[in-house]
């Protein structure tokens, strides 16, 4: 059994392209349609009700493109809207939080896991819920890092200012002696080198984008939805508003080739 329909991936903006990169590497035969809500980014400061409404709109737009699965490439949406999306749509819906949390549990040695993310993701406690549901003895230390996304979107991936901000955010987690850190925002893998410089070699970095791609592969296999192996997958990128410089930053950093960008007006 195989299915050539596309995988629909959406995010509040362009940061979810880190998930697309992981999917392209793991599933090169799959066609991917990516939808970034650049008209309303960021989602982090918005209320759960607003994020849920936005998520439904984006998911419906991808379903109109005949998506065979929906990938929520946004920790903020995954933290507050995943159950709603799962109820509303008949296709598999995969988020980034559960794969990242499960991976952290597999690698932690002292059962003390750190999580960094947007204010909305950290406020939701979504990672703590998933981690503690799987292991009641795990300790979780979380920290919102609101300045990281703007720095990434300015292209300051290897910059002294970014290193200073990363250090300031991570020092309290290091003082608590975490041994594993979950990157709880799909922008953050673009800063993995800077973050690793601060963490050193003793702390394991968990990239939820990579783990999400693994979960997507397993889901497609389970539902017999993989594309025919003879076909090469395509990547189509649509945005709800004109892109800014960050699209070039992401394209260069991730080495993604997605050609002309489609402008997809909101309903």
C-alpha positions in Angstrom: 0.0 0.0 0.0 1.2 3.5 -0.8 -0.2 7.0 -1.0 1.3 9.8 -3.2 -0.8 12.6 -1.5 1.3 15.3 0.2 2.1 15.7 3.9 0.7 19.0 5.2 3.0 20.9 7.6 2.2 24.2 9.2 3.7 26.6 11.6 3.1 30.1 13.0 5.8 31.4 10.7 8.9 30.1 9.0 10.7 28.4 12.0 8.8 25.1 11.2 11.1 24.7 8.2 13.5 23.0 10.6 10.9 20.2 10.7 10.6 20.3 6.9 14.3 19.8 6.7 14.2 16.8 9.0 11.3 15.4 7.0 13.1 15.9 3.7 16.2 14.1 5.0 14.3 11.2 6.4 11.5 10.9 3.8 12.9 12.1 0.5 10.2 10.5 -1.6 7.4 12.4 0.2 5.8 15.6 -1.2 5.5 18.2 1.4 3.2 21.3 1.4 4.3 23.8 4.1 2.1 26.6 5.2 3.6 29.4 7.4 1.3 31.9 9.0 3.6 34.9 8.5 0.6 37.3 8.6 0.0 36.5 12.3 3.4 35.4 13.7 4.3 35.2 16.6 1.8 32.9 18.3 3.8 32.7 21.6 2.1 35.8 23.3 -1.4 34.9 22.1 -4.2 33.2 24.1 -4.9 29.5 23.8 -8.3 30.2 22.2 -6.7 32.4 19.5 -4.0 29.8 18.8 -6.6 27.1 18.5 -8.7 29.2 16.0 -5.6 29.9 13.9 -4.6 26.3 14.0 -8.0 25.1 12.7 -7.8 27.7 9.9 -4.4 26.5 8.7 -5.2 22.9 9.0 -8.3 23.3 6.9 -6.3 25.1 4.2 -3.9 22.2 4.1 -6.8 19.7 3.9 -8.0 21.6 0.9 -4.7 20.6 -0.7 -5.5 16.9 0.0 -3.0 16.4 2.8 -2.8 12.7 3.9 -1.3 13.8 7.3 -1.0 17.0 9.3 2.3 17.9 11.0 2.1 20.7 13.6 5.6 22.1 13.3 5.0 24.6 16.1 5.5 23.9 19.8 3.0 26.6 20.7 0.2 25.1 18.6 1.2 21.6 19.7 0.9 22.6 23.4 -2.6 24.0 23.2 -4.4 22.7 20.0 -3.3 19.1 19.2 -6.3 17.4 20.9 -8.7 19.7 19.0 -7.0 19.1 15.7 -7.0 15.3 16.3 -10.8 15.4 16.9 -11.6 17.7 13.9 -9.7 15.9 11.2 -9.7 12.3 10.0 -6.0 12.2 8.9 -3.2 11.5 11.4 -2.1 14.6 13.3 1.5 14.7 14.6 2.9 17.4 16.9 6.4 18.1 18.1 6.0 17.9 21.9 5.5 14.2 22.5 8.3 13.0 20.2 10.7 15.5 21.9 9.7 14.5 25.4 10.0 10.8 24.7 13.4 11.3 23.2 14.5 13.2 26.3 13.4 10.4 28.6 15.4 7.9 26.6 18.7 9.8 27.0 18.5 11.4 30.4 20.8 9.8 33.0 19.8 11.8 36.2 16.1 12.2 35.3 16.4 16.0 35.3 15.3 17.5 32.0 15.4 21.1 30.9 13.0 22.6 28.4 13.2 26.0 26.7 10.5 27.5 24.5 8.2 30.4 23.9 6.2 31.9 26.7 3.0 30.1 25.5 4.7 26.7 25.4 6.3 27.0 28.8 3.1 28.5 30.3 1.1 25.6 29.0 3.2 23.0 30.9 2.8 20.7 27.9 6.2 19.2 28.1 5.9 18.6 31.9 2.6 16.8 31.4 3.9 14.5 28.8 7.2 13.8 30.6 5.5 13.1 34.0 2.8 11.0 32.4 5.6 8.7 31.1 7.9 8.9 34.2 6.5 10.2 37.5 10.0 10.4 38.9 11.4 12.8 36.3 12.3 16.4 37.3 11.6 19.1 34.7 13.0 22.7 34.7 11.5 25.0 32.1 12.4 28.4 30.9 10.8 30.8 28.5 13.3 32.4 26.1 11.4 35.1 24.3 14.4 36.9 22.8 15.7 33.9 20.9 13.2 33.8 18.0 13.8 37.5 17.1 17.6 37.0 17.2 17.2 34.0 14.9 14.9 35.8 12.5 17.4 38.6 12.3 20.0 36.0 11.1 22.2 36.4 14.2 22.9 32.7 14.4 26.6 33.1 15.1 26.9 36.4 17.0 28.3 37.6 20.3 25.0 39.1 21.3 23.1 35.8 20.7 25.8 33.9 22.7 25.2 36.3 25.6 21.5 35.9 25.5 21.7 32.1 25.3 24.1 32.1 28.2 21.8 34.2 30.3 18.8 32.0 29.6 20.6 28.7 30.1 22.7 29.5 33.2 19.8 29.0 35.7 19.1 25.6 34.1 22.8 24.6 34.3 22.8 25.6 38.0 19.9 23.2 38.6 22.1 20.4 37.1 19.9 19.3 34.2 21.6 16.6 32.0 19.3 16.9 29.0 17.8 20.0 27.2 14.8 19.9 24.9 14.7 22.6 22.2 11.0 23.3 22.7 10.6 25.7 19.7 11.1 24.8 16.1 13.3 27.9 15.5 15.8 26.8 18.1 17.6 24.1 16.1 19.1 27.0 14.0 20.9 28.0 17.2 22.0 24.5 18.2 25.7 25.3 17.7 25.4 28.4 20.0 23.4 26.5 22.5 25.9 23.6 22.5 28.7 26.0 23.2 27.0 27.1 26.4 26.0 23.6 27.5 29.3 21.8 26.9 29.6 18.1 26.3 27.9 16.9 29.5 24.3 17.9 28.5 22.4 16.1 25.8 20.5 18.4 23.3 17.2 17.0 22.1 16.0 18.5 18.8 12.2 18.1 18.7 12.2 18.7 14.9 14.3 15.6 14.3 12.2 13.5 16.6 9.0 14.7 15.0 10.3 13.5 11.6 10.8 10.1 13.1 7.3 10.1 14.5 5.9 11.1 11.1 7.7 8.2 9.4 6.4 5.7 11.9 2.9 7.1 11.6 2.9 6.9 7.8 4.2 3.3 8.0 1.5 2.4 10.5 -1.3 3.7 8.3 0.2 2.5 5.0 0.5 6.1 3.8 4.1 6.2 2.5 4.6 7.5 -1.1 5.7 5.1 -3.8 9.5 4.7 -3.4 10.1 5.4 -7.1 8.8 8.9 -6.8 10.9 11.9 -5.8 9.1 14.1 -3.4 8.5 17.8 -4.0 8.5 20.7 -1.5 5.9 23.5 -1.9 6.0 26.5 0.5 3.1 28.8 1.0 2.9 31.8 3.4 0.0 33.9 4.5 1.9 37.2 4.0 5.0 38.3 2.2 8.2 36.8 3.7 10.9 38.9 5.4 14.6 38.3 5.5 14.2 35.3 7.7 13.1 33.2 4.8 16.6 33.7 3.3 18.2 32.9 6.6 16.2 29.6 6.9 16.9 28.7 3.3 20.6 29.2 3.6 21.0 27.7 7.1 18.9 24.6 6.3 20.0 24.3 2.6 16.4 23.9 1.5 15.4 24.4 -2.1 11.7 25.4 -2.4 11.6 27.6 -5.5 8.8 30.2 -5.8 6.8 31.0 -2.7 3.0 30.9 -2.9 1.0 33.6 -1.2 -2.0 32.0 0.5 -4.4 34.6 1.8 -6.2 33.8 5.0 -10.0 32.9 4.7 
